[in-house]
Amino acid sequence: MRLFWSTCPKCLKAFVVEWALRHAGRQLICPYCGNRYLPDESAAIDDRYAE
Ligand SMILES: [Zn+2]
């Protein structure tokens, strides 16, 4: 399954998200602080292929 890393714009911690959500227009929920935001609002995105 393809994944990407999103960095939360609030707490600046990175976590893994399913690739299917990258362009789905749905909010991600940060597992560290509970912040909800769209993938495009990420402080950083690392979408290199990862197992
Ligand atoms: Zn966060």
mmCIF file of the protein (N, C-alpha, C, O) and its ligand, coordinates in Angstrom:
data_MODEL
# 
_entry.id   MODEL 
# 
loop_
_entity.id 
_entity.type 
_entity.pdbx_number_of_molecules 
1 polymer     1 
2 non-polymer 1 
# 
_entity_poly.entity_id                      1 
_entity_poly.type                           'polypeptide(L)' 
_entity_poly.nstd_linkage                   no 
_entity_poly.nstd_monomer                   no 
_entity_poly.pdbx_seq_one_letter_code       MRLFWSTCPKCLKAFVVEWALRHAGRQLICPYCGNRYLPDESAAIDDRYAE 
_entity_poly.pdbx_seq_one_letter_code_can   MRLFWSTCPKCLKAFVVEWALRHAGRQLICPYCGNRYLPDESAAIDDRYAE 
_entity_poly.pdbx_strand_id                 A 
# 
loop_
_entity_poly_seq.entity_id 
_entity_poly_seq.num 
_entity_poly_seq.mon_id 
_entity_poly_seq.hetero 
1 1  MET n 
1 2  ARG n 
1 3  LEU n 
1 4  PHE n 
1 5  TRP n 
1 6  SER n 
1 7  THR n 
1 8  CYS n 
1 9  PRO n 
1 10 LYS n 
1 11 CYS n 
1 12 LEU n 
1 13 LYS n 
1 14 ALA n 
1 15 PHE n 
1 16 VAL n 
1 17 VAL n 
1 18 GLU n 
1 19 TRP n 
1 20 ALA n 
1 21 LEU n 
1 22 ARG n 
1 23 HIS n 
1 24 ALA n 
1 25 GLY n 
1 26 ARG n 
1 27 GLN n 
1 28 LEU n 
1 29 ILE n 
1 30 CYS n 
1 31 PRO n 
1 32 TYR n 
1 33 CYS n 
1 34 GLY n 
1 35 ASN n 
1 36 ARG n 
1 37 TYR n 
1 38 LEU n 
1 39 PRO n 
1 40 ASP n 
1 41 GLU n 
1 42 SER n 
1 43 ALA n 
1 44 ALA n 
1 45 ILE n 
1 46 ASP n 
1 47 ASP n 
1 48 ARG n 
1 49 TYR n 
1 50 ALA n 
1 51 GLU n 
# 
loop_
_struct_asym.id 
_struct_asym.entity_id 
A 1 
B 2 
# 
loop_
_chem_comp.id 
_chem_comp.type 
_chem_comp.mon_nstd_flag 
ALA 'L-peptide linking' y 
ARG 'L-peptide linking' y 
ASN 'L-peptide linking' y 
ASP 'L-peptide linking' y 
CYS 'L-peptide linking' y 
GLN 'L-peptide linking' y 
GLU 'L-peptide linking' y 
GLY 'peptide linking'   y 
HIS 'L-peptide linking' y 
ILE 'L-peptide linking' y 
LEU 'L-peptide linking' y 
LYS 'L-peptide linking' y 
MET 'L-peptide linking' y 
PHE 'L-peptide linking' y 
PRO 'L-peptide linking' y 
SER 'L-peptide linking' y 
THR 'L-peptide linking' y 
TRP 'L-peptide linking' y 
TYR 'L-peptide linking' y 
VAL 'L-peptide linking' y 
ZN  non-polymer         . 
# 
_pdbx_entity_nonpoly.entity_id   2 
_pdbx_entity_nonpoly.name        ? 
_pdbx_entity_nonpoly.comp_id     ZN 
# 
_pdbx_nonpoly_scheme.asym_id         B 
_pdbx_nonpoly_scheme.entity_id       2 
_pdbx_nonpoly_scheme.mon_id          ZN 
_pdbx_nonpoly_scheme.ndb_seq_num     1 
_pdbx_nonpoly_scheme.pdb_seq_num     101 
_pdbx_nonpoly_scheme.auth_seq_num    101 
_pdbx_nonpoly_scheme.pdb_mon_id      ZN 
_pdbx_nonpoly_scheme.auth_mon_id     ZN 
_pdbx_nonpoly_scheme.pdb_strand_id   A 
_pdbx_nonpoly_scheme.pdb_ins_code    . 
# 
loop_
_atom_site.group_PDB 
_atom_site.id 
_atom_site.type_symbol 
_atom_site.label_atom_id 
_atom_site.label_alt_id 
_atom_site.label_comp_id 
_atom_site.label_asym_id 
_atom_site.label_entity_id 
_atom_site.label_seq_id 
_atom_site.pdbx_PDB_ins_code 
_atom_site.Cartn_x 
_atom_site.Cartn_y 
_atom_site.Cartn_z 
_atom_site.occupancy 
_atom_site.B_iso_or_equiv 
_atom_site.pdbx_formal_charge 
_atom_site.auth_seq_id 
_atom_site.auth_comp_id 
_atom_site.auth_asym_id 
_atom_site.auth_atom_id 
_atom_site.pdbx_PDB_model_num 
ATOM   1   N  N  . MET A 1 1  ? 0.851   -1.193 0.000  1.00 0.00 ? 1   MET A N  1 
ATOM   2   C  CA . MET A 1 1  ? 0.000   0.000  0.000  1.00 0.00 ? 1   MET A CA 1 
ATOM   3   C  C  . MET A 1 1  ? 0.885   1.240  0.000  1.00 0.00 ? 1   MET A C  1 
ATOM   4   O  O  . MET A 1 1  ? 1.849   1.327  0.760  1.00 0.00 ? 1   MET A O  1 
ATOM   5   N  N  . ARG A 1 2  ? 0.553   2.180  -0.845 1.00 0.00 ? 2   ARG A N  1 
ATOM   6   C  CA . ARG A 1 2  ? 1.350   3.389  -0.903 1.00 0.00 ? 2   ARG A CA 1 
ATOM   7   C  C  . ARG A 1 2  ? 0.940   4.355  0.203  1.00 0.00 ? 2   ARG A C  1 
ATOM   8   O  O  . ARG A 1 2  ? -0.237  4.482  0.539  1.00 0.00 ? 2   ARG A O  1 
ATOM   9   N  N  . LEU A 1 3  ? 1.933   5.027  0.754  1.00 0.00 ? 3   LEU A N  1 
ATOM   10  C  CA . LEU A 1 3  ? 1.719   5.937  1.872  1.00 0.00 ? 3   LEU A CA 1 
ATOM   11  C  C  . LEU A 1 3  ? 2.440   7.241  1.599  1.00 0.00 ? 3   LEU A C  1 
ATOM   12  O  O  . LEU A 1 3  ? 3.280   7.314  0.702  1.00 0.00 ? 3   LEU A O  1 
ATOM   13  N  N  . PHE A 1 4  ? 2.118   8.267  2.363  1.00 0.00 ? 4   PHE A N  1 
ATOM   14  C  CA . PHE A 1 4  ? 2.946   9.473  2.332  1.00 0.00 ? 4   PHE A CA 1 
ATOM   15  C  C  . PHE A 1 4  ? 3.053   10.017 3.749  1.00 0.00 ? 4   PHE A C  1 
ATOM   16  O  O  . PHE A 1 4  ? 2.267   9.689  4.638  1.00 0.00 ? 4   PHE A O  1 
ATOM   17  N  N  . TRP A 1 5  ? 4.056   10.858 3.916  1.00 0.00 ? 5   TRP A N  1 
ATOM   18  C  CA . TRP A 1 5  ? 4.262   11.484 5.222  1.00 0.00 ? 5   TRP A CA 1 
ATOM   19  C  C  . TRP A 1 5  ? 3.720   12.904 5.182  1.00 0.00 ? 5   TRP A C  1 
ATOM   20  O  O  . TRP A 1 5  ? 4.020   13.669 4.265  1.00 0.00 ? 5   TRP A O  1 
ATOM   21  N  N  . SER A 1 6  ? 2.931   13.243 6.172  1.00 0.00 ? 6   SER A N  1 
ATOM   22  C  CA . SER A 1 6  ? 2.434   14.609 6.295  1.00 0.00 ? 6   SER A CA 1 
ATOM   23  C  C  . SER A 1 6  ? 2.940   15.191 7.610  1.00 0.00 ? 6   SER A C  1 
ATOM   24  O  O  . SER A 1 6  ? 2.913   14.528 8.647  1.00 0.00 ? 6   SER A O  1 
ATOM   25  N  N  . THR A 1 7  ? 3.400   16.430 7.552  1.00 0.00 ? 7   THR A N  1 
ATOM   26  C  CA . THR A 1 7  ? 3.810   17.111 8.780  1.00 0.00 ? 7   THR A CA 1 
ATOM   27  C  C  . THR A 1 7  ? 2.685   18.038 9.225  1.00 0.00 ? 7   THR A C  1 
ATOM   28  O  O  . THR A 1 7  ? 2.266   18.924 8.481  1.00 0.00 ? 7   THR A O  1 
ATOM   29  N  N  . CYS A 1 8  ? 2.212   17.830 10.420 1.00 0.00 ? 8   CYS A N  1 
ATOM   30  C  CA . CYS A 1 8  ? 1.119   18.630 10.975 1.00 0.00 ? 8   CYS A CA 1 
ATOM   31  C  C  . CYS A 1 8  ? 1.530   20.111 11.062 1.00 0.00 ? 8   CYS A C  1 
ATOM   32  O  O  . CYS A 1 8  ? 2.599   20.420 11.589 1.00 0.00 ? 8   CYS A O  1 
ATOM   33  N  N  . PRO A 1 9  ? 0.694   21.029 10.550 1.00 0.00 ? 9   PRO A N  1 
ATOM   34  C  CA . PRO A 1 9  ? 1.040   22.454 10.596 1.00 0.00 ? 9   PRO A CA 1 
ATOM   35  C  C  . PRO A 1 9  ? 0.942   23.051 12.002 1.00 0.00 ? 9   PRO A C  1 
ATOM   36  O  O  . PRO A 1 9  ? 1.402   24.168 12.238 1.00 0.00 ? 9   PRO A O  1 
ATOM   37  N  N  . LYS A 1 10 ? 0.352   22.319 12.919 1.00 0.00 ? 10  LYS A N  1 
ATOM   38  C  CA . LYS A 1 10 ? 0.179   22.839 14.276 1.00 0.00 ? 10  LYS A CA 1 
ATOM   39  C  C  . LYS A 1 10 ? 1.309   22.403 15.208 1.00 0.00 ? 10  LYS A C  1 
ATOM   40  O  O  . LYS A 1 10 ? 1.920   23.233 15.881 1.00 0.00 ? 10  LYS A O  1 
ATOM   41  N  N  . CYS A 1 11 ? 1.585   21.088 15.245 1.00 0.00 ? 11  CYS A N  1 
ATOM   42  C  CA . CYS A 1 11 ? 2.616   20.607 16.178 1.00 0.00 ? 11  CYS A CA 1 
ATOM   43  C  C  . CYS A 1 11 ? 3.913   20.230 15.458 1.00 0.00 ? 11  CYS A C  1 
ATOM   44  O  O  . CYS A 1 11 ? 4.917   19.927 16.102 1.00 0.00 ? 11  CYS A O  1 
ATOM   45  N  N  . LEU A 1 12 ? 3.891   20.249 14.116 1.00 0.00 ? 12  LEU A N  1 
ATOM   46  C  CA . LEU A 1 12 ? 5.079   20.013 13.300 1.00 0.00 ? 12  LEU A CA 1 
ATOM   47  C  C  . LEU A 1 12 ? 5.678   18.620 13.502 1.00 0.00 ? 12  LEU A C  1 
ATOM   48  O  O  . LEU A 1 12 ? 6.889   18.428 13.401 1.00 0.00 ? 12  LEU A O  1 
ATOM   49  N  N  . LYS A 1 13 ? 4.808   17.661 13.786 1.00 0.00 ? 13  LYS A N  1 
ATOM   50  C  CA . LYS A 1 13 ? 5.256   16.271 13.825 1.00 0.00 ? 13  LYS A CA 1 
ATOM   51  C  C  . LYS A 1 13 ? 4.757   15.572 12.562 1.00 0.00 ? 13  LYS A C  1 
ATOM   52  O  O  . LYS A 1 13 ? 3.666   15.857 12.067 1.00 0.00 ? 13  LYS A O  1 
ATOM   53  N  N  . ALA A 1 14 ? 5.573   14.654 12.054 1.00 0.00 ? 14  ALA A N  1 
ATOM   54  C  CA . ALA A 1 14 ? 5.228   13.945 10.825 1.00 0.00 ? 14  ALA A CA 1 
ATOM   55  C  C  . ALA A 1 14 ? 4.615   12.585 11.148 1.00 0.00 ? 14  ALA A C  1 
ATOM   56  O  O  . ALA A 1 14 ? 5.007   11.911 12.101 1.00 0.00 ? 14  ALA A O  1 
ATOM   57  N  N  . PHE A 1 15 ? 3.640   12.205 10.321 1.00 0.00 ? 15  PHE A N  1 
ATOM   58  C  CA . PHE A 1 15 ? 3.033   10.884 10.490 1.00 0.00 ? 15  PHE A CA 1 
ATOM   59  C  C  . PHE A 1 15 ? 2.639   10.352 9.120  1.00 0.00 ? 15  PHE A C  1 
ATOM   60  O  O  . PHE A 1 15 ? 2.565   11.097 8.142  1.00 0.00 ? 15  PHE A O  1 
ATOM   61  N  N  . VAL A 1 16 ? 2.392   9.056  9.071  1.00 0.00 ? 16  VAL A N  1 
ATOM   62  C  CA . VAL A 1 16 ? 2.113   8.369  7.811  1.00 0.00 ? 16  VAL A CA 1 
ATOM   63  C  C  . VAL A 1 16 ? 0.617   8.367  7.522  1.00 0.00 ? 16  VAL A C  1 
ATOM   64  O  O  . VAL A 1 16 ? -0.207  8.129  8.405  1.00 0.00 ? 16  VAL A O  1 
ATOM   65  N  N  . VAL A 1 17 ? 0.289   8.637  6.261  1.00 0.00 ? 17  VAL A N  1 
ATOM   66  C  CA . VAL A 1 17 ? -1.105  8.684  5.838  1.00 0.00 ? 17  VAL A CA 1 
ATOM   67  C  C  . VAL A 1 17 ? -1.260  7.830  4.581  1.00 0.00 ? 17  VAL A C  1 
ATOM   68  O  O  . VAL A 1 17 ? -0.343  7.758  3.763  1.00 0.00 ? 17  VAL A O  1 
ATOM   69  N  N  . GLU A 1 18 ? -2.395  7.193  4.428  1.00 0.00 ? 18  GLU A N  1 
ATOM   70  C  CA . GLU A 1 18 ? -2.662  6.441  3.206  1.00 0.00 ? 18  GLU A CA 1 
ATOM   71  C  C  . GLU A 1 18 ? -2.636  7.357  1.989  1.00 0.00 ? 18  GLU A C  1 
ATOM   72  O  O  . GLU A 1 18 ? -3.164  8.469  2.022  1.00 0.00 ? 18  GLU A O  1 
ATOM   73  N  N  . TRP A 1 19 ? -2.022  6.882  0.930  1.00 0.00 ? 19  TRP A N  1 
ATOM   74  C  CA . TRP A 1 19 ? -1.916  7.669  -0.291 1.00 0.00 ? 19  TRP A CA 1 
ATOM   75  C  C  . TRP A 1 19 ? -3.294  8.073  -0.821 1.00 0.00 ? 19  TRP A C  1 
ATOM   76  O  O  . TRP A 1 19 ? -3.450  9.150  -1.396 1.00 0.00 ? 19  TRP A O  1 
ATOM   77  N  N  . ALA A 1 20 ? -4.280  7.216  -0.627 1.00 0.00 ? 20  ALA A N  1 
ATOM   78  C  CA . ALA A 1 20 ? -5.625  7.486  -1.140 1.00 0.00 ? 20  ALA A CA 1 
ATOM   79  C  C  . ALA A 1 20 ? -6.181  8.808  -0.620 1.00 0.00 ? 20  ALA A C  1 
ATOM   80  O  O  . ALA A 1 20 ? -7.061  9.403  -1.242 1.00 0.00 ? 20  ALA A O  1 
ATOM   81  N  N  . LEU A 1 21 ? -5.670  9.265  0.517  1.00 0.00 ? 21  LEU A N  1 
ATOM   82  C  CA . LEU A 1 21 ? -6.178  10.511 1.099  1.00 0.00 ? 21  LEU A CA 1 
ATOM   83  C  C  . LEU A 1 21 ? -5.410  11.735 0.609  1.00 0.00 ? 21  LEU A C  1 
ATOM   84  O  O  . LEU A 1 21 ? -5.768  12.866 0.941  1.00 0.00 ? 21  LEU A O  1 
ATOM   85  N  N  . ARG A 1 22 ? -4.356  11.517 -0.178 1.00 0.00 ? 22  ARG A N  1 
ATOM   86  C  CA . ARG A 1 22 ? -3.499  12.639 -0.587 1.00 0.00 ? 22  ARG A CA 1 
ATOM   87  C  C  . ARG A 1 22 ? -4.285  13.706 -1.354 1.00 0.00 ? 22  ARG A C  1 
ATOM   88  O  O  . ARG A 1 22 ? -4.113  14.902 -1.120 1.00 0.00 ? 22  ARG A O  1 
ATOM   89  N  N  . HIS A 1 23 ? -5.143  13.263 -2.269 1.00 0.00 ? 23  HIS A N  1 
ATOM   90  C  CA . HIS A 1 23 ? -5.885  14.212 -3.100 1.00 0.00 ? 23  HIS A CA 1 
ATOM   91  C  C  . HIS A 1 23 ? -7.394  14.032 -2.938 1.00 0.00 ? 23  HIS A C  1 
ATOM   92  O  O  . HIS A 1 23 ? -8.170  14.429 -3.806 1.00 0.00 ? 23  HIS A O  1 
ATOM   93  N  N  . ALA A 1 24 ? -7.794  13.440 -1.839 1.00 0.00 ? 24  ALA A N  1 
ATOM   94  C  CA . ALA A 1 24 ? -9.204  13.113 -1.655 1.00 0.00 ? 24  ALA A CA 1 
ATOM   95  C  C  . ALA A 1 24 ? -10.022 14.308 -1.168 1.00 0.00 ? 24  ALA A C  1 
ATOM   96  O  O  . ALA A 1 24 ? -11.251 14.246 -1.136 1.00 0.00 ? 24  ALA A O  1 
ATOM   97  N  N  . GLY A 1 25 ? -9.337  15.406 -0.785 1.00 0.00 ? 25  GLY A N  1 
ATOM   98  C  CA . GLY A 1 25 ? -10.067 16.566 -0.292 1.00 0.00 ? 25  GLY A CA 1 
ATOM   99  C  C  . GLY A 1 25 ? -10.667 16.340 1.084  1.00 0.00 ? 25  GLY A C  1 
ATOM   100 O  O  . GLY A 1 25 ? -11.596 17.036 1.495  1.00 0.00 ? 25  GLY A O  1 
ATOM   101 N  N  . ARG A 1 26 ? -10.123 15.358 1.790  1.00 0.00 ? 26  ARG A N  1 
ATOM   102 C  CA . ARG A 1 26 ? -10.610 15.072 3.143  1.00 0.00 ? 26  ARG A CA 1 
ATOM   103 C  C  . ARG A 1 26 ? -9.565  15.483 4.166  1.00 0.00 ? 26  ARG A C  1 
ATOM   104 O  O  . ARG A 1 26 ? -8.364  15.441 3.899  1.00 0.00 ? 26  ARG A O  1 
ATOM   105 N  N  . GLN A 1 27 ? -10.035 15.878 5.330  1.00 0.00 ? 27  GLN A N  1 
ATOM   106 C  CA . GLN A 1 27 ? -9.119  16.332 6.370  1.00 0.00 ? 27  GLN A CA 1 
ATOM   107 C  C  . GLN A 1 27 ? -8.386  15.162 6.999  1.00 0.00 ? 27  GLN A C  1 
ATOM   108 O  O  . GLN A 1 27 ? -8.945  14.083 7.199  1.00 0.00 ? 27  GLN A O  1 
ATOM   109 N  N  . LEU A 1 28 ? -7.125  15.404 7.304  1.00 0.00 ? 28  LEU A N  1 
ATOM   110 C  CA . LEU A 1 28 ? -6.323  14.460 8.074  1.00 0.00 ? 28  LEU A CA 1 
ATOM   111 C  C  . LEU A 1 28 ? -6.465  14.816 9.540  1.00 0.00 ? 28  LEU A C  1 
ATOM   112 O  O  . LEU A 1 28 ? -6.736  15.967 9.884  1.00 0.00 ? 28  LEU A O  1 
ATOM   113 N  N  . ILE A 1 29 ? -6.282  13.833 10.401 1.00 0.00 ? 29  ILE A N  1 
ATOM   114 C  CA . ILE A 1 29 ? -6.308  14.091 11.836 1.00 0.00 ? 29  ILE A CA 1 
ATOM   115 C  C  . ILE A 1 29 ? -4.942  13.739 12.391 1.00 0.00 ? 29  ILE A C  1 
ATOM   116 O  O  . ILE A 1 29 ? -4.509  12.588 12.331 1.00 0.00 ? 29  ILE A O  1 
ATOM   117 N  N  . CYS A 1 30 ? -4.271  14.738 12.928 1.00 0.00 ? 30  CYS A N  1 
ATOM   118 C  CA . CYS A 1 30 ? -2.947  14.516 13.501 1.00 0.00 ? 30  CYS A CA 1 
ATOM   119 C  C  . CYS A 1 30 ? -3.063  13.587 14.709 1.00 0.00 ? 30  CYS A C  1 
ATOM   120 O  O  . CYS A 1 30 ? -3.853  13.849 15.616 1.00 0.00 ? 30  CYS A O  1 
ATOM   121 N  N  . PRO A 1 31 ? -2.278  12.496 14.728 1.00 0.00 ? 31  PRO A N  1 
ATOM   122 C  CA . PRO A 1 31 ? -2.359  11.556 15.860 1.00 0.00 ? 31  PRO A CA 1 
ATOM   123 C  C  . PRO A 1 31 ? -1.689  12.099 17.119 1.00 0.00 ? 31  PRO A C  1 
ATOM   124 O  O  . PRO A 1 31 ? -1.853  11.541 18.203 1.00 0.00 ? 31  PRO A O  1 
ATOM   125 N  N  . TYR A 1 32 ? -0.940  13.182 16.975 1.00 0.00 ? 32  TYR A N  1 
ATOM   126 C  CA . TYR A 1 32 ? -0.221  13.731 18.130 1.00 0.00 ? 32  TYR A CA 1 
ATOM   127 C  C  . TYR A 1 32 ? -1.031  14.796 18.859 1.00 0.00 ? 32  TYR A C  1 
ATOM   128 O  O  . TYR A 1 32 ? -1.098  14.803 20.088 1.00 0.00 ? 32  TYR A O  1 
ATOM   129 N  N  . CYS A 1 33 ? -1.653  15.704 18.086 1.00 0.00 ? 33  CYS A N  1 
ATOM   130 C  CA . CYS A 1 33 ? -2.350  16.800 18.750 1.00 0.00 ? 33  CYS A CA 1 
ATOM   131 C  C  . CYS A 1 33 ? -3.835  16.868 18.387 1.00 0.00 ? 33  CYS A C  1 
ATOM   132 O  O  . CYS A 1 33 ? -4.570  17.689 18.937 1.00 0.00 ? 33  CYS A O  1 
ATOM   133 N  N  . GLY A 1 34 ? -4.282  16.005 17.459 1.00 0.00 ? 34  GLY A N  1 
ATOM   134 C  CA . GLY A 1 34 ? -5.701  15.986 17.121 1.00 0.00 ? 34  GLY A CA 1 
ATOM   135 C  C  . GLY A 1 34 ? -6.125  17.071 16.147 1.00 0.00 ? 34  GLY A C  1 
ATOM   136 O  O  . GLY A 1 34 ? -7.311  17.199 15.845 1.00 0.00 ? 34  GLY A O  1 
ATOM   137 N  N  . ASN A 1 35 ? -5.179  17.851 15.652 1.00 0.00 ? 35  ASN A N  1 
ATOM   138 C  CA . ASN A 1 35 ? -5.486  18.893 14.686 1.00 0.00 ? 35  ASN A CA 1 
ATOM   139 C  C  . ASN A 1 35 ? -6.038  18.287 13.395 1.00 0.00 ? 35  ASN A C  1 
ATOM   140 O  O  . ASN A 1 35 ? -5.539  17.268 12.918 1.00 0.00 ? 35  ASN A O  1 
ATOM   141 N  N  . ARG A 1 36 ? -7.067  18.918 12.837 1.00 0.00 ? 36  ARG A N  1 
ATOM   142 C  CA . ARG A 1 36 ? -7.619  18.468 11.559 1.00 0.00 ? 36  ARG A CA 1 
ATOM   143 C  C  . ARG A 1 36 ? -7.250  19.473 10.489 1.00 0.00 ? 36  ARG A C  1 
ATOM   144 O  O  . ARG A 1 36 ? -7.416  20.679 10.675 1.00 0.00 ? 36  ARG A O  1 
ATOM   145 N  N  . TYR A 1 37 ? -6.749  18.977 9.371  1.00 0.00 ? 37  TYR A N  1 
ATOM   146 C  CA . TYR A 1 37 ? -6.327  19.874 8.290  1.00 0.00 ? 37  TYR A CA 1 
ATOM   147 C  C  . TYR A 1 37 ? -6.298  19.099 6.986  1.00 0.00 ? 37  TYR A C  1 
ATOM   148 O  O  . TYR A 1 37 ? -6.232  17.870 6.971  1.00 0.00 ? 37  TYR A O  1 
ATOM   149 N  N  . LEU A 1 38 ? -6.349  19.843 5.898  1.00 0.00 ? 38  LEU A N  1 
ATOM   150 C  CA . LEU A 1 38 ? -6.284  19.229 4.578  1.00 0.00 ? 38  LEU A CA 1 
ATOM   151 C  C  . LEU A 1 38 ? -4.835  18.899 4.229  1.00 0.00 ? 38  LEU A C  1 
ATOM   152 O  O  . LEU A 1 38 ? -3.919  19.586 4.681  1.00 0.00 ? 38  LEU A O  1 
ATOM   153 N  N  . PRO A 1 39 ? -4.620  17.854 3.431  1.00 0.00 ? 39  PRO A N  1 
ATOM   154 C  CA . PRO A 1 39 ? -3.249  17.480 3.055  1.00 0.00 ? 39  PRO A CA 1 
ATOM   155 C  C  . PRO A 1 39 ? -2.452  18.659 2.499  1.00 0.00 ? 39  PRO A C  1 
ATOM   156 O  O  . PRO A 1 39 ? -1.261  18.790 2.782  1.00 0.00 ? 39  PRO A O  1 
ATOM   157 N  N  . ASP A 1 40 ? -3.103  19.517 1.708  1.00 0.00 ? 40  ASP A N  1 
ATOM   158 C  CA . ASP A 1 40 ? -2.382  20.649 1.120  1.00 0.00 ? 40  ASP A CA 1 
ATOM   159 C  C  . ASP A 1 40 ? -1.971  21.684 2.153  1.00 0.00 ? 40  ASP A C  1 
ATOM   160 O  O  . ASP A 1 40 ? -1.157  22.558 1.854  1.00 0.00 ? 40  ASP A O  1 
ATOM   161 N  N  . GLU A 1 41 ? -2.515  21.605 3.361  1.00 0.00 ? 41  GLU A N  1 
ATOM   162 C  CA . GLU A 1 41 ? -2.148  22.534 4.430  1.00 0.00 ? 41  GLU A CA 1 
ATOM   163 C  C  . GLU A 1 41 ? -0.999  21.995 5.280  1.00 0.00 ? 41  GLU A C  1 
ATOM   164 O  O  . GLU A 1 41 ? -0.584  22.637 6.245  1.00 0.00 ? 41  GLU A O  1 
ATOM   165 N  N  . SER A 1 42 ? -0.493  20.834 4.928  1.00 0.00 ? 42  SER A N  1 
ATOM   166 C  CA . SER A 1 42 ? 0.616   20.242 5.667  1.00 0.00 ? 42  SER A CA 1 
ATOM   167 C  C  . SER A 1 42 ? 1.807   21.196 5.703  1.00 0.00 ? 42  SER A C  1 
ATOM   168 O  O  . SER A 1 42 ? 2.070   21.914 4.738  1.00 0.00 ? 42  SER A O  1 
ATOM   169 N  N  . ALA A 1 43 ? 2.515   21.195 6.814  1.00 0.00 ? 43  ALA A N  1 
ATOM   170 C  CA . ALA A 1 43 ? 3.738   21.994 6.903  1.00 0.00 ? 43  ALA A CA 1 
ATOM   171 C  C  . ALA A 1 43 ? 4.777   21.435 5.936  1.00 0.00 ? 43  ALA A C  1 
ATOM   172 O  O  . ALA A 1 43 ? 5.607   22.177 5.410  1.00 0.00 ? 43  ALA A O  1 
ATOM   173 N  N  . ALA A 1 44 ? 4.728   20.131 5.706  1.00 0.00 ? 44  ALA A N  1 
ATOM   174 C  CA . ALA A 1 44 ? 5.599   19.476 4.736  1.00 0.00 ? 44  ALA A CA 1 
ATOM   175 C  C  . ALA A 1 44 ? 4.955   18.168 4.312  1.00 0.00 ? 44  ALA A C  1 
ATOM   176 O  O  . ALA A 1 44 ? 4.231   17.537 5.083  1.00 0.00 ? 44  ALA A O  1 
ATOM   177 N  N  . ILE A 1 45 ? 5.225   17.774 3.086  1.00 0.00 ? 45  ILE A N  1 
ATOM   178 C  CA . ILE A 1 45 ? 4.733   16.488 2.593  1.00 0.00 ? 45  ILE A CA 1 
ATOM   179 C  C  . ILE A 1 45 ? 5.909   15.738 1.984  1.00 0.00 ? 45  ILE A C  1 
ATOM   180 O  O  . ILE A 1 45 ? 6.666   16.287 1.183  1.00 0.00 ? 45  ILE A O  1 
ATOM   181 N  N  . ASP A 1 46 ? 6.049   14.494 2.369  1.00 0.00 ? 46  ASP A N  1 
ATOM   182 C  CA . ASP A 1 46 ? 7.056   13.632 1.774  1.00 0.00 ? 46  ASP A CA 1 
ATOM   183 C  C  . ASP A 1 46 ? 6.314   12.475 1.118  1.00 0.00 ? 46  ASP A C  1 
ATOM   184 O  O  . ASP A 1 46 ? 5.827   11.566 1.791  1.00 0.00 ? 46  ASP A O  1 
ATOM   185 N  N  . ASP A 1 47 ? 6.238   12.527 -0.205 1.00 0.00 ? 47  ASP A N  1 
ATOM   186 C  CA . ASP A 1 47 ? 5.475   11.488 -0.891 1.00 0.00 ? 47  ASP A CA 1 
ATOM   187 C  C  . ASP A 1 47 ? 6.377   10.559 -1.710 1.00 0.00 ? 47  ASP A C  1 
ATOM   188 O  O  . ASP A 1 47 ? 5.959   9.990  -2.719 1.00 0.00 ? 47  ASP A O  1 
ATOM   189 N  N  . ARG A 1 48 ? 7.614   10.423 -1.252 1.00 0.00 ? 48  ARG A N  1 
ATOM   190 C  CA . ARG A 1 48 ? 8.454   9.398  -1.861 1.00 0.00 ? 48  ARG A CA 1 
ATOM   191 C  C  . ARG A 1 48 ? 7.815   8.050  -1.591 1.00 0.00 ? 48  ARG A C  1 
ATOM   192 O  O  . ARG A 1 48 ? 7.140   7.859  -0.579 1.00 0.00 ? 48  ARG A O  1 
ATOM   193 N  N  . TYR A 1 49 ? 8.030   7.137  -2.486 1.00 0.00 ? 49  TYR A N  1 
ATOM   194 C  CA . TYR A 1 49 ? 7.468   5.819  -2.297 1.00 0.00 ? 49  TYR A CA 1 
ATOM   195 C  C  . TYR A 1 49 ? 8.029   5.193  -1.013 1.00 0.00 ? 49  TYR A C  1 
ATOM   196 O  O  . TYR A 1 49 ? 9.233   5.228  -0.761 1.00 0.00 ? 49  TYR A O  1 
ATOM   197 N  N  . ALA A 1 50 ? 7.138   4.630  -0.221 1.00 0.00 ? 50  ALA A N  1 
ATOM   198 C  CA . ALA A 1 50 ? 7.582   3.970  1.011  1.00 0.00 ? 50  ALA A CA 1 
ATOM   199 C  C  . ALA A 1 50 ? 6.744   2.720  1.230  1.00 0.00 ? 50  ALA A C  1 
ATOM   200 O  O  . ALA A 1 50 ? 5.548   2.707  0.938  1.00 0.00 ? 50  ALA A O  1 
ATOM   201 N  N  . GLU A 1 51 ? 7.364   1.692  1.734  1.00 0.00 ? 51  GLU A N  1 
ATOM   202 C  CA . GLU A 1 51 ? 6.640   0.452  2.035  1.00 0.00 ? 51  GLU A CA 1 
ATOM   203 C  C  . GLU A 1 51 ? 5.793   0.653  3.269  1.00 0.00 ? 51  GLU A C  1 
ATOM   204 O  O  . GLU A 1 51 ? 5.100   -0.269 3.700  1.00 0.00 ? 51  GLU A O  1 
HETATM 205 ZN ZN . ZN  B 2 .  ? -0.362  17.870 15.244 1.00 0.00 2 101 ZN  A ZN 1 
# 
